[in-house]
Amino acid sequence: MENLYLIILCLLACIAIFDLFVGVSNDAVNFLNSAIGSRVASFRTTMIVASAGVLLGATFSSGMMEIARSGIFHPQLFSFHEIMIIFLAVMVADIILLDTFNSLGLPTSTTVSIVFELLGAALAAAMMKLLMDGSSMGDIMSYINSSKALTIISGILISVVVAFVCGVLVQYVMRLIFTFQIEKAYSRFGALFGALCLTAIIYFLVMKGAKGASFMRPEWLAWIKEHTSIILSSIFIGSVVLFQVMISVFKANIFKVIILAGTFSLAFAFAGNDLVNFVGVPLAAYDSWIEWNASQTNPNDFFMAGLLKPSQAPTAFLLLSGAVMVATLWFSRKAHRVIRTSINLSSSQSGQHEQFGSSLPGRIIVRASMGFNHILQQIIPAPIKKGIASRFTPKELKKGEEALPFDYIRASVNLMVSAILIASATSLKLPLSTTYVTFMVAMGSSFADGAWDRETAVYRISGVLTVISGWFVTAISASCLAGLVAILIFWGGSVLALVFGIVALGYLVYQNVKADSEETTLKESKYTRFDSAEINQILQHDIGLNYQRTVNLYGRTLEAFFAESGSQLRSCKSDSLELLENLNTSRSLYFLMNRSEYQPSKSDQESRYCYYRACANMREVAKGLNTITRLAKDHVANRHRVYKHLLKQDMIVLLDLMHALNAESHLDEINKQCALVSNQIEEMQSTFLKGTMHEEVSVRGVEMYLTLLNLARELVSRYEIAFALREKILSLSKQDTTV
């Protein structure tokens, strides 16, 4: 029996290492997006600063380990055997949930996950305990530390509103002071702003969070508390003087100092607050095993009152955990994918492809906001409106200047406000969700900056609602999944416990060690040339593949339509939407091309334009296909008649002609094949409209048939244009090679 728990403990330790990898992949966005989005420093420099913050911040997280030990349930009511089952169920559920969200590129809260997993597993263990004892289920809540759990959960939920409001207010005030023309107010207020940010960060990060450090002594903490005002005054005055000298004498950009310091502090606060989410449970299991092993008592009779005692995690364990987190920052492609999600949602740029589509709640909120704004504009006096508008006039970019997702002021506010809120919660031993805080601060600051204009607001709001709803789905899923795993282990015994642990570990290894060669990292895209040769290589592969996918999907839609299969048509509709999203992403690459540091030649610029036109044509076909699958699904669902005889046969002949087109052929051959298809469509349409087809067709059937023919015509004609553009890019790339 002793060996069983030792094996479970080893499995938990291994899972914790991979859980750190998965968790940091999810939470890297929290402290990297501002520095990367403002491009205040190179990717490498930003990563080095963040790594230092994570490594040092890990040693300040010791006080947070109490959450996993006794923050959610009463450990003295559970035996050692039951506690180990709870902890194993939590870790198994945690890695599955977090990796799923990471794979989807959605930021979710590791704090929400761990809190609700502990809650779900503890409730399941209490339920099984009461069932075996024959006790009433009314006593189940006595096993839960209700007051502490409610404090933690309410703190997480309130943080959504607090973070958003703080982001809006602070950013609005800072923008009124600095405007978008930062240079004008920089010399007068830059030093004060920088000193304020630095002092606030140091106060909340170091002085308020110092009591959680594993290496701090009581006398050191007492000295800091006694001299707090002197320390802060010295830091503020010294920073003002130093920054003013840097601005006036050396003409330095202190925003680089502020943003990098903020990145360090936010990474520091993240590690101090969130490390418990990844290793708190295994460390609590380790402490439990130490106590039980020393007692030499039956594991079912040894109750874990020892977890109520204050615990100080060993500094060596914390540093090792920090090292794993740092390695994840550098090598996890999933971390880079999640960063792109947050930067995209908070970006000031519009007109590009948005990561999230529109939604009905998003449209309702935008419509209501516009109505409220219209009323507000009627109330505010004209001079005040004019003055405020002048402070929020966007900066005009010089020729060749690259637009940033957000500027230095917003990046500084994001970092400062987030670090202060997180460090404040850490000092109170509340596991505030860093994802909630940083994401909502970023959304609030972008809202105050006017980044949510009429072109982007509905997509940004829909994106925020999607991500937030994902967090709540995480809470429900985490609680249910952890509870289910705990119940299964109680029923299955030690064998099933080992199976769950090994399967979870194997799943993590498979998901995170396997190569993902198709993923593009953040630092790669900026330095890609996107010249004629590279664009030609992209299109040579994509156009033929997209044509085959489109024709195959069109054919599947016809087959499902003729078979009157609603389930197959729903599948076709889903696939057509996926095709449209892929082509949206391909088209958005055109905007990324213009952000490359490579200076394009005239032929490169022409190739990029041709690329955009080719993607736009393919995208229009995908939009039409998405529409026709919906119409076909509704037609069948409403039990309207479908074509059975000559009309069906002609559609099959047309489809065969479309399949016969070889996308790899020479352009002349492609044009001939396209002409054959077009002639077939004209003949079919002419015959149908002249009424020579002896088949009973309703008005709806007529409209459906003509719509199918029009889509086939558009498919062939637009891809014919795309093939011609591909040929043009090929000739441009050959010219560059010759030159």
Buried (B, 14 or more C-beta within 10 A) or exposed (E): EEEBBEBBBEBBBBBBBBBBBBBBBBBBBBBBBBBBBBBBBEBEBBBBBBBBBBBBBBBBBBBBBBBBBBBBBBBEBBBBBBBBBBBBBBBBBBBBBBBBBBEEBBBBBBBBBBBBBBBBBBBBBBBBBBEEEEEEEEEBEEBBBEEBBEBBBEBBBEBBEBBBEBBBBBBBEBBBBBBBBBEEBBEEBBBBBBBBBBBBBBBBBBBBBBBBBBEBEEEEBEEBEEEEEEBBEEBBEEBBEBBBEBBEEEEBBBBBBBBBBBBBBBBBBBBBBBBBBBBBBBBBBBBBBEBBBEEEBEBEEBBBBBBEEEBEBEBEBBBBBBBBBBBBBEEBBBBBBBBBBBBBBBBBBBEBBBBBBBBEBBBEBBEEBEEEEEEEEEEEEEEEEEEEEEBBEBEEEEEEEEBBBBBBBBBBBBBBBBBBBBBBBBBEBBBBBBBBBBBBBBBBBBBBBBBBEEEBBBBBBBBBBBBBEBBEBBBEBBBBBBBBBBBBBBEEEBEBBBEBBEEBBEBBEEBBEEEEEEEEBBBEBBEBBBBBBBBBEBBBEBBBEBBEBBBBBBBBBBBBBBEBBBEBBBBBBEBBBBBBBBBBEBBBBBEBBEBBEBEBBEBBBBBBBBBBBBBBBBBBBBBBBBBBBBBBBBBBEEEBBBBEEBBBEBBEEBBEBBEEBEBEBEBEEBBEBBEBBBEBBEEBBEBBEEEEBEEEBEEBBEEBBBBBBBBBBBBBBBBBBBBBBBBBBBEBBBEBEEE
